[in-house]
Amino acid sequence: MRRLLPLALLVLLALVGCFEEPVEESVHLDLGEGGAVEITARTRIPAIHLDSPSPRLDRRLRQRQKAMAEGWDGWPARFAAAAPAAEEITFRRDQGRLVEAVRQGSFTAPDAVERFFADRVTARYLWDEEVGRGELAFYPTVGGPATGGERQYVERALRDWSVSAADYLAAVAALYRHLEEFPGKSRPAFQVLFADLLSDADTEAARLLLNDQERRLVAEVSDAMDGLLAILLVGDDAAFTLNELSRRVYDPFPGEVTVSAAGAVTEVEGFVERGDGRWAVPKRDLWTAFTALEGRWVAPDPARAYVAASLAADLDLDTLLAADLTAAPAPTPTELREALEAGLVPEPEYRLGWRTGN
């Protein structure tokens, strides 16, 4: 995947957005006083994936564009079931091609949330006017919408990917143990590892500071990282990334769910704080499950940092180097798979409680 293009700038341009999923779906609930709620559903197709060399992905995205434009992509039925008092939809195009659809609805009854999620998740939205207190709760009742064939494929792929992920952790652990002994080599080692995010001059200067053993350790991490990150990329003849398919198997929610409430949050269970006033239901997919294990075997996780830097087109190497490098004995593929499977199971309850200033 990496090191194939000769110029660092061209590689960086190619990498920006390459870890974005072909279809991104999210739903945000803005919970107001009196049981009112505004629901915003967003479907986005990153332009980088249009005109994909994969015929199956190209066909999938064209079908999704048609569904978005004609209103049969799943969201309209959810909004109709919840009976909005007002509704609007906006589209965004890139060079004439549809890349985003945003549907927004306003609802006055708390049970609209229950109707909106009714097919896969039991939802409860309660509002106590007397004390100015609200509560939202989700109870997943089934898994994701994957077909039987998709479930079998993900089960097989998880076995193989657990081997790749365990190899990656072992390679990182070997590098970190060496860098613990020679901490002065940490910066050039990471510069070489993240070569495609840096200039050629910086990379070459860093490479000269490493000896043969250190270059080999970095190369082993780099090669193992390619196998690890393959789940985030679409194969030559595929329609989905493996990570997307894993979410279709394990995640019962119709998209990434975030919530904001008109008051001070007093109770949280299952949700995680986003830092922008929003609370999120963590996604259930292989990459999320793997990154949640950071610190259990290695920390910091260079693959996680690499993906974040690639998406943002910005590598914060100083922050990465400021962290203490820790490495425990790498897990076996079976041990890692068991840990991943545990992280793929949704919580039995997601609950958020808040109070207004009344």
Contacts in CASP RR format, 6 or more apart in sequence:
PFRMAT RR
TARGET T0000
AUTHOR 0000-0000-0000
METHOD contacts of the structure
MODEL  1
MRRLLPLALLVLLALVGCFEEPVEESVHLDLGEGGAVEITARTRIPAIHL
DSPSPRLDRRLRQRQKAMAEGWDGWPARFAAAAPAAEEITFRRDQGRLVE
AVRQGSFTAPDAVERFFADRVTARYLWDEEVGRGELAFYPTVGGPATGGE
RQYVERALRDWSVSAADYLAAVAALYRHLEEFPGKSRPAFQVLFADLLSD
ADTEAARLLLNDQERRLVAEVSDAMDGLLAILLVGDDAAFTLNELSRRVY
DPFPGEVTVSAAGAVTEVEGFVERGDGRWAVPKRDLWTAFTALEGRWVAP
DPARAYVAASLAADLDLDTLLAADLTAAPAPTPTELREALEAGLVPEPEY
RLGWRTGN
1 226 0 8 1.000
1 229 0 8 1.000
1 230 0 8 1.000
1 233 0 8 1.000
2 11 0 8 1.000
2 15 0 8 1.000
2 195 0 8 1.000
2 196 0 8 1.000
2 222 0 8 1.000
2 226 0 8 1.000
3 11 0 8 1.000
3 195 0 8 1.000
3 196 0 8 1.000
3 222 0 8 1.000
4 11 0 8 1.000
5 11 0 8 1.000
5 14 0 8 1.000
5 196 0 8 1.000
7 200 0 8 1.000
8 195 0 8 1.000
8 196 0 8 1.000
8 197 0 8 1.000
8 198 0 8 1.000
8 199 0 8 1.000
8 200 0 8 1.000
8 203 0 8 1.000
11 196 0 8 1.000
12 196 0 8 1.000
12 197 0 8 1.000
12 313 0 8 1.000
15 196 0 8 1.000
15 197 0 8 1.000
15 310 0 8 1.000
16 48 0 8 1.000
16 310 0 8 1.000
16 311 0 8 1.000
16 313 0 8 1.000
17 46 0 8 1.000
17 48 0 8 1.000
17 310 0 8 1.000
17 311 0 8 1.000
18 48 0 8 1.000
18 233 0 8 1.000
18 310 0 8 1.000
19 229 0 8 1.000
19 232 0 8 1.000
19 233 0 8 1.000
19 307 0 8 1.000
19 310 0 8 1.000
19 311 0 8 1.000
20 46 0 8 1.000
20 48 0 8 1.000
20 49 0 8 1.000
20 311 0 8 1.000
21 46 0 8 1.000
21 232 0 8 1.000
21 241 0 8 1.000
21 243 0 8 1.000
21 244 0 8 1.000
22 45 0 8 1.000
22 46 0 8 1.000
22 49 0 8 1.000
22 52 0 8 1.000
22 57 0 8 1.000
22 60 0 8 1.000
22 61 0 8 1.000
22 234 0 8 1.000
22 240 0 8 1.000
22 241 0 8 1.000
22 244 0 8 1.000
23 43 0 8 1.000
23 44 0 8 1.000
23 45 0 8 1.000
23 60 0 8 1.000
23 61 0 8 1.000
23 64 0 8 1.000
23 244 0 8 1.000
24 42 0 8 1.000
24 43 0 8 1.000
24 44 0 8 1.000
24 45 0 8 1.000
24 46 0 8 1.000
24 256 0 8 1.000
25 41 0 8 1.000
25 42 0 8 1.000
25 43 0 8 1.000
25 44 0 8 1.000
25 254 0 8 1.000
25 255 0 8 1.000
25 256 0 8 1.000
26 41 0 8 1.000
26 42 0 8 1.000
26 255 0 8 1.000
26 256 0 8 1.000
26 257 0 8 1.000
26 258 0 8 1.000
27 39 0 8 1.000
27 40 0 8 1.000
27 41 0 8 1.000
27 42 0 8 1.000
27 253 0 8 1.000
27 254 0 8 1.000
27 255 0 8 1.000
27 256 0 8 1.000
27 257 0 8 1.000
27 258 0 8 1.000
28 39 0 8 1.000
28 40 0 8 1.000
28 42 0 8 1.000
28 257 0 8 1.000
28 258 0 8 1.000
28 259 0 8 1.000
28 260 0 8 1.000
28 278 0 8 1.000
29 37 0 8 1.000
29 38 0 8 1.000
29 39 0 8 1.000
29 113 0 8 1.000
29 136 0 8 1.000
29 257 0 8 1.000
29 258 0 8 1.000
29 259 0 8 1.000
29 260 0 8 1.000
30 37 0 8 1.000
30 38 0 8 1.000
30 39 0 8 1.000
30 40 0 8 1.000
30 259 0 8 1.000
30 260 0 8 1.000
30 262 0 8 1.000
31 37 0 8 1.000
31 125 0 8 1.000
31 134 0 8 1.000
31 136 0 8 1.000
31 259 0 8 1.000
31 260 0 8 1.000
31 261 0 8 1.000
31 262 0 8 1.000
31 354 0 8 1.000
32 38 0 8 1.000
32 261 0 8 1.000
32 262 0 8 1.000
33 127 0 8 1.000
33 132 0 8 1.000
33 262 0 8 1.000
33 356 0 8 1.000
33 358 0 8 1.000
34 127 0 8 1.000
34 129 0 8 1.000
35 108 0 8 1.000
35 109 0 8 1.000
35 110 0 8 1.000
35 125 0 8 1.000
35 127 0 8 1.000
35 134 0 8 1.000
36 106 0 8 1.000
36 107 0 8 1.000
36 108 0 8 1.000
37 106 0 8 1.000
37 107 0 8 1.000
37 110 0 8 1.000
37 112 0 8 1.000
37 113 0 8 1.000
37 125 0 8 1.000
38 104 0 8 1.000
38 105 0 8 1.000
38 106 0 8 1.000
38 107 0 8 1.000
39 79 0 8 1.000
39 82 0 8 1.000
39 84 0 8 1.000
39 104 0 8 1.000
39 105 0 8 1.000
39 107 0 8 1.000
39 112 0 8 1.000
39 113 0 8 1.000
39 116 0 8 1.000
40 102 0 8 1.000
40 103 0 8 1.000
40 104 0 8 1.000
40 105 0 8 1.000
41 75 0 8 1.000
41 78 0 8 1.000
41 79 0 8 1.000
41 102 0 8 1.000
41 103 0 8 1.000
41 104 0 8 1.000
42 100 0 8 1.000
42 101 0 8 1.000
42 102 0 8 1.000
42 103 0 8 1.000
43 64 0 8 1.000
43 68 0 8 1.000
43 73 0 8 1.000
43 75 0 8 1.000
43 100 0 8 1.000
43 101 0 8 1.000
43 102 0 8 1.000
44 99 0 8 1.000
44 100 0 8 1.000
45 61 0 8 1.000
45 64 0 8 1.000
45 65 0 8 1.000
45 98 0 8 1.000
45 99 0 8 1.000
45 100 0 8 1.000
46 99 0 8 1.000
47 94 0 8 1.000
47 95 0 8 1.000
47 97 0 8 1.000
47 99 0 8 1.000
49 57 0 8 1.000
49 61 0 8 1.000
49 234 0 8 1.000
50 61 0 8 1.000
50 94 0 8 1.000
50 97 0 8 1.000
50 99 0 8 1.000
51 58 0 8 1.000
52 58 0 8 1.000
52 61 0 8 1.000
52 234 0 8 1.000
53 236 0 8 1.000
54 234 0 8 1.000
54 235 0 8 1.000
54 236 0 8 1.000
54 237 0 8 1.000
54 238 0 8 1.000
54 239 0 8 1.000
55 237 0 8 1.000
56 237 0 8 1.000
56 238 0 8 1.000
56 239 0 8 1.000
57 234 0 8 1.000
57 238 0 8 1.000
57 239 0 8 1.000
57 240 0 8 1.000
59 239 0 8 1.000
60 239 0 8 1.000
60 240 0 8 1.000
64 73 0 8 1.000
65 97 0 8 1.000
65 98 0 8 1.000
67 73 0 8 1.000
67 74 0 8 1.000
68 91 0 8 1.000
68 98 0 8 1.000
68 101 0 8 1.000
69 91 0 8 1.000
69 98 0 8 1.000
69 101 0 8 1.000
73 101 0 8 1.000
74 254 0 8 1.000
75 101 0 8 1.000
75 103 0 8 1.000
75 254 0 8 1.000
76 103 0 8 1.000
78 116 0 8 1.000
78 117 0 8 1.000
78 254 0 8 1.000
79 87 0 8 1.000
79 103 0 8 1.000
79 105 0 8 1.000
79 116 0 8 1.000
81 115 0 8 1.000
81 116 0 8 1.000
81 118 0 8 1.000
82 107 0 8 1.000
82 112 0 8 1.000
82 113 0 8 1.000
82 115 0 8 1.000
82 116 0 8 1.000
83 107 0 8 1.000
83 109 0 8 1.000
83 112 0 8 1.000
83 115 0 8 1.000
84 105 0 8 1.000
84 106 0 8 1.000
84 107 0 8 1.000
84 112 0 8 1.000
85 105 0 8 1.000
85 106 0 8 1.000
85 107 0 8 1.000
85 108 0 8 1.000
86 105 0 8 1.000
86 106 0 8 1.000
87 103 0 8 1.000
87 104 0 8 1.000
87 105 0 8 1.000
87 106 0 8 1.000
88 103 0 8 1.000
88 104 0 8 1.000
88 105 0 8 1.000
89 101 0 8 1.000
89 102 0 8 1.000
89 103 0 8 1.000
89 104 0 8 1.000
90 101 0 8 1.000
90 102 0 8 1.000
91 98 0 8 1.000
91 100 0 8 1.000
91 101 0 8 1.000
91 102 0 8 1.000
92 98 0 8 1.000
92 99 0 8 1.000
92 100 0 8 1.000
92 101 0 8 1.000
92 102 0 8 1.000
93 99 0 8 1.000
107 113 0 8 1.000
110 125 0 8 1.000
110 126 0 8 1.000
110 127 0 8 1.000
111 125 0 8 1.000
112 125 0 8 1.000
113 123 0 8 1.000
113 124 0 8 1.000
113 125 0 8 1.000
113 136 0 8 1.000
114 122 0 8 1.000
114 123 0 8 1.000
114 124 0 8 1.000
114 125 0 8 1.000
116 123 0 8 1.000
117 123 0 8 1.000
117 138 0 8 1.000
117 253 0 8 1.000
117 254 0 8 1.000
120 140 0 8 1.000
120 141 0 8 1.000
120 142 0 8 1.000
120 143 0 8 1.000
120 144 0 8 1.000
120 145 0 8 1.000
120 252 0 8 1.000
120 253 0 8 1.000
120 254 0 8 1.000
121 138 0 8 1.000
121 139 0 8 1.000
121 140 0 8 1.000
121 141 0 8 1.000
121 252 0 8 1.000
121 253 0 8 1.000
122 138 0 8 1.000
122 139 0 8 1.000
122 140 0 8 1.000
122 141 0 8 1.000
123 136 0 8 1.000
123 137 0 8 1.000
123 138 0 8 1.000
123 139 0 8 1.000
124 135 0 8 1.000
124 136 0 8 1.000
124 137 0 8 1.000
124 139 0 8 1.000
125 134 0 8 1.000
125 135 0 8 1.000
125 136 0 8 1.000
125 137 0 8 1.000
126 134 0 8 1.000
126 135 0 8 1.000
126 136 0 8 1.000
127 133 0 8 1.000
127 134 0 8 1.000
128 134 0 8 1.000
131 355 0 8 1.000
131 358 0 8 1.000
132 355 0 8 1.000
132 356 0 8 1.000
132 357 0 8 1.000
132 358 0 8 1.000
133 353 0 8 1.000
133 354 0 8 1.000
133 355 0 8 1.000
133 356 0 8 1.000
134 261 0 8 1.000
134 353 0 8 1.000
134 354 0 8 1.000
134 355 0 8 1.000
135 267 0 8 1.000
135 351 0 8 1.000
135 352 0 8 1.000
135 353 0 8 1.000
135 354 0 8 1.000
136 259 0 8 1.000
136 261 0 8 1.000
136 351 0 8 1.000
136 352 0 8 1.000
136 353 0 8 1.000
137 349 0 8 1.000
137 350 0 8 1.000
137 351 0 8 1.000
137 352 0 8 1.000
138 253 0 8 1.000
138 257 0 8 1.000
138 281 0 8 1.000
138 349 0 8 1.000
138 350 0 8 1.000
138 351 0 8 1.000
139 348 0 8 1.000
139 349 0 8 1.000
139 350 0 8 1.000
140 252 0 8 1.000
140 253 0 8 1.000
140 346 0 8 1.000
140 347 0 8 1.000
140 348 0 8 1.000
141 252 0 8 1.000
142 252 0 8 1.000
143 249 0 8 1.000
143 250 0 8 1.000
143 251 0 8 1.000
143 252 0 8 1.000
143 346 0 8 1.000
144 247 0 8 1.000
144 248 0 8 1.000
144 249 0 8 1.000
144 250 0 8 1.000
144 251 0 8 1.000
144 252 0 8 1.000
145 248 0 8 1.000
146 154 0 8 1.000
146 245 0 8 1.000
146 248 0 8 1.000
146 249 0 8 1.000
150 245 0 8 1.000
150 248 0 8 1.000
150 249 0 8 1.000
151 249 0 8 1.000
153 245 0 8 1.000
154 242 0 8 1.000
154 245 0 8 1.000
154 246 0 8 1.000
154 249 0 8 1.000
157 231 0 8 1.000
157 242 0 8 1.000
157 245 0 8 1.000
158 246 0 8 1.000
158 286 0 8 1.000
158 337 0 8 1.000
158 340 0 8 1.000
158 341 0 8 1.000
159 333 0 8 1.000
159 337 0 8 1.000
161 228 0 8 1.000
161 230 0 8 1.000
161 231 0 8 1.000
161 242 0 8 1.000
161 286 0 8 1.000
162 333 0 8 1.000
162 334 0 8 1.000
162 336 0 8 1.000
162 337 0 8 1.000
162 340 0 8 1.000
163 333 0 8 1.000
164 224 0 8 1.000
164 227 0 8 1.000
164 228 0 8 1.000
164 230 0 8 1.000
165 228 0 8 1.000
165 290 0 8 1.000
165 333 0 8 1.000
165 336 0 8 1.000
165 340 0 8 1.000
166 330 0 8 1.000
166 331 0 8 1.000
166 332 0 8 1.000
166 333 0 8 1.000
166 335 0 8 1.000
166 336 0 8 1.000
167 224 0 8 1.000
168 221 0 8 1.000
168 224 0 8 1.000
168 225 0 8 1.000
168 227 0 8 1.000
168 228 0 8 1.000
168 303 0 8 1.000
169 297 0 8 1.000
169 298 0 8 1.000
169 330 0 8 1.000
169 331 0 8 1.000
169 336 0 8 1.000
170 224 0 8 1.000
170 330 0 8 1.000
171 217 0 8 1.000
171 220 0 8 1.000
171 221 0 8 1.000
171 223 0 8 1.000
171 224 0 8 1.000
172 221 0 8 1.000
172 224 0 8 1.000
172 298 0 8 1.000
172 301 0 8 1.000
172 302 0 8 1.000
172 327 0 8 1.000
173 297 0 8 1.000
173 298 0 8 1.000
173 327 0 8 1.000
173 328 0 8 1.000
173 329 0 8 1.000
173 330 0 8 1.000
174 217 0 8 1.000
174 220 0 8 1.000
175 189 0 8 1.000
175 217 0 8 1.000
175 218 0 8 1.000
175 220 0 8 1.000
175 221 0 8 1.000
176 298 0 8 1.000
176 325 0 8 1.000
176 326 0 8 1.000
176 327 0 8 1.000
177 327 0 8 1.000
178 185 0 8 1.000
178 213 0 8 1.000
178 214 0 8 1.000
178 217 0 8 1.000
179 185 0 8 1.000
179 186 0 8 1.000
179 189 0 8 1.000
179 325 0 8 1.000
180 325 0 8 1.000
180 327 0 8 1.000
182 214 0 8 1.000
185 209 0 8 1.000
185 210 0 8 1.000
185 214 0 8 1.000
186 321 0 8 1.000
186 325 0 8 1.000
187 206 0 8 1.000
187 317 0 8 1.000
187 321 0 8 1.000
188 205 0 8 1.000
188 206 0 8 1.000
188 207 0 8 1.000
188 209 0 8 1.000
188 210 0 8 1.000
189 206 0 8 1.000
189 210 0 8 1.000
189 214 0 8 1.000
189 217 0 8 1.000
189 218 0 8 1.000
190 302 0 8 1.000
190 317 0 8 1.000
190 320 0 8 1.000
190 321 0 8 1.000
191 198 0 8 1.000
191 202 0 8 1.000
191 203 0 8 1.000
191 206 0 8 1.000
191 317 0 8 1.000
192 203 0 8 1.000
192 206 0 8 1.000
192 207 0 8 1.000
192 210 0 8 1.000
192 215 0 8 1.000
192 218 0 8 1.000
193 218 0 8 1.000
193 221 0 8 1.000
193 222 0 8 1.000
193 225 0 8 1.000
193 302 0 8 1.000
193 306 0 8 1.000
194 302 0 8 1.000
194 306 0 8 1.000
194 309 0 8 1.000
194 315 0 8 1.000
194 317 0 8 1.000
195 203 0 8 1.000
197 306 0 8 1.000
197 309 0 8 1.000
197 310 0 8 1.000
197 315 0 8 1.000
198 315 0 8 1.000
207 215 0 8 1.000
210 218 0 8 1.000
221 302 0 8 1.000
225 302 0 8 1.000
225 303 0 8 1.000
225 306 0 8 1.000
228 290 0 8 1.000
228 303 0 8 1.000
229 303 0 8 1.000
229 306 0 8 1.000
229 307 0 8 1.000
230 242 0 8 1.000
231 241 0 8 1.000
231 242 0 8 1.000
231 243 0 8 1.000
231 246 0 8 1.000
231 286 0 8 1.000
231 287 0 8 1.000
232 241 0 8 1.000
232 243 0 8 1.000
232 287 0 8 1.000
232 307 0 8 1.000
233 241 0 8 1.000
234 240 0 8 1.000
234 241 0 8 1.000
235 241 0 8 1.000
240 248 0 8 1.000
242 286 0 8 1.000
243 285 0 8 1.000
243 286 0 8 1.000
243 287 0 8 1.000
244 285 0 8 1.000
246 284 0 8 1.000
246 285 0 8 1.000
246 286 0 8 1.000
246 344 0 8 1.000
247 283 0 8 1.000
247 284 0 8 1.000
247 285 0 8 1.000
250 284 0 8 1.000
250 285 0 8 1.000
250 344 0 8 1.000
250 345 0 8 1.000
250 346 0 8 1.000
251 283 0 8 1.000
251 284 0 8 1.000
251 285 0 8 1.000
251 346 0 8 1.000
252 284 0 8 1.000
252 346 0 8 1.000
253 281 0 8 1.000
256 280 0 8 1.000
256 281 0 8 1.000
256 283 0 8 1.000
257 280 0 8 1.000
257 281 0 8 1.000
258 274 0 8 1.000
258 278 0 8 1.000
258 279 0 8 1.000
258 280 0 8 1.000
258 281 0 8 1.000
259 271 0 8 1.000
259 278 0 8 1.000
259 279 0 8 1.000
259 280 0 8 1.000
259 352 0 8 1.000
260 277 0 8 1.000
260 278 0 8 1.000
260 279 0 8 1.000
261 279 0 8 1.000
261 352 0 8 1.000
261 353 0 8 1.000
261 354 0 8 1.000
262 354 0 8 1.000
262 356 0 8 1.000
263 354 0 8 1.000
263 355 0 8 1.000
263 356 0 8 1.000
263 357 0 8 1.000
264 354 0 8 1.000
264 355 0 8 1.000
264 356 0 8 1.000
264 357 0 8 1.000
265 279 0 8 1.000
265 352 0 8 1.000
265 353 0 8 1.000
265 354 0 8 1.000
266 353 0 8 1.000
266 354 0 8 1.000
266 355 0 8 1.000
267 351 0 8 1.000
267 352 0 8 1.000
267 353 0 8 1.000
267 354 0 8 1.000
268 279 0 8 1.000
268 351 0 8 1.000
268 352 0 8 1.000
268 353 0 8 1.000
269 347 0 8 1.000
269 349 0 8 1.000
269 350 0 8 1.000
269 351 0 8 1.000
269 352 0 8 1.000
270 281 0 8 1.000
270 282 0 8 1.000
270 347 0 8 1.000
270 349 0 8 1.000
270 350 0 8 1.000
270 351 0 8 1.000
271 279 0 8 1.000
271 280 0 8 1.000
271 281 0 8 1.000
271 350 0 8 1.000
271 351 0 8 1.000
271 352 0 8 1.000
272 279 0 8 1.000
272 280 0 8 1.000
272 282 0 8 1.000
273 279 0 8 1.000
273 280 0 8 1.000
274 280 0 8 1.000
279 352 0 8 1.000
281 350 0 8 1.000
282 288 0 8 1.000
282 292 0 8 1.000
284 343 0 8 1.000
284 344 0 8 1.000
284 345 0 8 1.000
284 346 0 8 1.000
285 344 0 8 1.000
286 340 0 8 1.000
286 344 0 8 1.000
289 339 0 8 1.000
289 340 0 8 1.000
289 343 0 8 1.000
289 344 0 8 1.000
290 340 0 8 1.000
291 301 0 8 1.000
291 304 0 8 1.000
292 343 0 8 1.000
293 339 0 8 1.000
293 340 0 8 1.000
294 300 0 8 1.000
294 301 0 8 1.000
294 304 0 8 1.000
295 301 0 8 1.000
295 326 0 8 1.000
296 328 0 8 1.000
296 339 0 8 1.000
297 327 0 8 1.000
297 328 0 8 1.000
297 329 0 8 1.000
297 330 0 8 1.000
297 331 0 8 1.000
298 326 0 8 1.000
298 327 0 8 1.000
298 328 0 8 1.000
299 323 0 8 1.000
299 324 0 8 1.000
299 325 0 8 1.000
299 326 0 8 1.000
300 320 0 8 1.000
300 323 0 8 1.000
300 325 0 8 1.000
302 320 0 8 1.000
305 315 0 8 1.000
305 320 0 8 1.000
309 315 0 8 1.000
309 316 0 8 1.000
331 339 0 8 1.000
END
